[in-house]
Amino acid sequence: MKRYAGILLFALSAGAAENRPTASAPTRTPAPTLKPAALQIPPSLLSEAARYKNVRIGAIAGLAAVRAKLERNEKTRIDASNITVRARLTGLPATVDLPSCPKPTIQAVLSDSPVSPGEEIVLNGCGFGVARPHVRLLGQFPNGFLELEIIPPWRDRVLVARVPATSGVSDQPARITVLRNDLTIGNDVPLGFRASRSLYWLQPDDVSVSCAKRPGDCRPISIPEGTVPGTAGASHQVLAGDFLLTSLLWTDTVRVHLANGWGLYDYGFATEDVMVQSELAFTKPPTGFVEGASSATLSIESILAGRSGIKWSLFLYAVGPTGVSPR
């Protein structure tokens, strides 16, 4: 009987075990997938983006066009100067009551200072002689002077001379004098000299470029693709990301320093979106360009956000004395 009671107790214990709930690992709620918020672009930036999309300003790889502009402007200036001088010459009285001068004496220069190659100079005075004299501009020239071309007729009291073409001479203060045919030299009068002008297209090693983000982004760029690269350029990209608006602005700088009388003359600027569908990408034209300045810092601001890319190219042109290095 005891044996059966033991069997019964074992069976009851086994049945209770079968009916006991089985313990299981706690279930975990999957973490929600975080999606970046949609990029909120202010209307003002969208308006600027439309305004500056694929900008084309000035002479882009247009050296010939800029040179033609310079030559045209210089010719207009010289022609206007000569017309003014001729009018002053016509206004001189036919007879002037001046004392006889033992040596050439310049009493008035009827031309504005400084004078350039191609410009005419009218000298009024006495003692110039009836034979053809010499008119010289004294200064830092080969042999210490520049021989001017005498325009006939010459008279004892009035001379007209033209400044000849020259190269390798800088702008400078000078003095004008008359050497009579008998080699008697007269007084000299201050008269500035402005050299003829040449155009120079600045090359990448003529400027210093600082890049907003990655140094490798700033390099000479050709826009459109395949054309001659500009003086300076950059290509920026943002492949992904949700940027705060305070982080949108990227500013690159281009520093220029010219010497020996050279100064900035003109520039060309171009931009191009480098991605098919940029969320926000544009570059503004450079600021800090001053015509005639020998030194300048140009700032180029780009706006980039989301998945975007932009490249810009800057062409810089300078003018200075013909035959003189801009460095």
QUIHU-V369236 format. One record per backbone hydrogen bond with DSSP energy under -0.5 kcal/mol. NH is the residue of the N-H (numbers start at 1). CO is the residue of the C=O. E is the energy in kcal/mol with one decimal. If there is no record, write none. Layout:
BEGIN
nh->[NH:NH]
co->[CO:CO]
e->[E:E]
END
This chain:
BEGIN
nh->[5:6:7:8:9:10:11:12:13:14:15:16:17:18:19:20:35:41:42:45:46:47:48:49:50:51:52:53:55:57:59:60:61:66:67:68:69:70:71:72:73:74:75:76:77:78:79:80:81:82:83:84:85:86:87:88:89:90:91:92:98:105:107:107:108:110:110:115:117:118:119:121:123:123:124:125:126:128:134:136:137:138:138:139:141:144:145:146:147:148:149:150:151:152:155:159:161:162:163:168:169:172:175:176:177:178:179:180:180:183:185:186:187:189:191:193:194:198:200:202:202:206:207:208:210:217:218:219:219:223:227:230:231:232:234:235:236:238:243:247:248:250:252:252:253:254:255:256:257:258:259:262:263:264:265:266:268:269:270:271:272:274:275:278:279:280:282:283:284:287:292:293:296:298:299:300:301:302:303:304:304:305:308:308:310:311:312:313:314:315:316:317:318:319:320:322:324]
co->[1:2:3:4:5:6:7:8:9:10:11:12:13:14:15:16:33:39:40:42:42:43:44:45:46:47:48:50:52:269:267:58:59:62:63:64:65:66:67:68:69:70:71:72:73:74:75:76:77:78:79:80:81:82:83:84:85:86:87:89:96:126:105:124:124:108:122:192:194:163:116:161:121:159:108:157:105:156:179:177:146:136:175:144:139:141:142:137:145:135:162:148:160:150:158:123:121:149:119:322:322:193:138:189:136:187:134:178:184:180:183:178:104:176:174:172:115:320:318:200:316:203:204:255:253:214:215:217:233:221:224:221:314:314:312:217:310:308:241:244:245:302:250:300:210:298:208:296:206:294:326:259:319:293:317:317:315:57:313:55:311:309:309:275:307:305:303:52:301:299:264:290:256:254:287:252:299:250:282:248:302:280:238:306:236:272:234:270:232:268:314:266:200:263:198:196:321]
e->[-1.9:-1.8:-1.5:-2.2:-2.2:-2.0:-2.0:-2.4:-2.2:-2.2:-2.4:-2.3:-1.8:-1.9:-1.7:-0.9:-0.5:-0.8:-0.6:-0.7:-1.8:-2.4:-1.9:-2.8:-1.9:-1.8:-2.5:-0.6:-0.8:-2.9:-0.7:-0.9:-0.8:-2.3:-2.5:-2.2:-1.9:-2.3:-2.7:-2.2:-2.4:-2.6:-2.2:-2.2:-2.2:-2.5:-2.7:-2.1:-2.1:-2.4:-2.1:-1.9:-2.3:-2.5:-1.8:-1.8:-2.2:-2.4:-1.4:-1.4:-1.7:-2.9:-0.6:-2.5:-1.9:-0.6:-2.9:-2.6:-0.5:-3.1:-2.3:-3.5:-0.5:-2.9:-2.7:-2.3:-1.9:-2.3:-2.9:-2.4:-2.3:-0.6:-4.0:-1.8:-2.2:-2.7:-1.0:-2.3:-0.5:-2.7:-2.7:-0.6:-3.1:-0.6:-2.3:-2.2:-2.6:-2.9:-2.5:-3.0:-0.6:-2.2:-1.7:-3.0:-2.4:-0.6:-3.1:-0.6:-2.9:-2.5:-0.6:-2.1:-1.3:-2.2:-2.6:-3.0:-2.9:-2.4:-2.7:-0.7:-2.0:-2.6:-1.2:-2.1:-2.5:-2.4:-1.2:-0.7:-1.0:-0.5:-2.0:-2.1:-1.7:-1.7:-1.9:-2.1:-2.9:-3.6:-0.7:-2.0:-1.4:-3.0:-0.5:-2.7:-2.2:-2.5:-3.2:-2.9:-0.6:-3.3:-2.9:-1.3:-2.4:-2.5:-3.1:-1.3:-2.4:-2.8:-2.1:-1.8:-2.1:-1.0:-0.6:-0.6:-1.8:-0.9:-1.6:-0.5:-2.6:-2.0:-3.5:-2.0:-2.0:-3.2:-2.2:-3.0:-0.5:-3.4:-3.0:-1.7:-0.5:-1.7:-2.8:-0.9:-2.6:-1.9:-2.2:-2.5:-3.0:-3.2:-0.5:-2.4:-2.8:-2.5:-1.6:-2.4:-1.8]
END
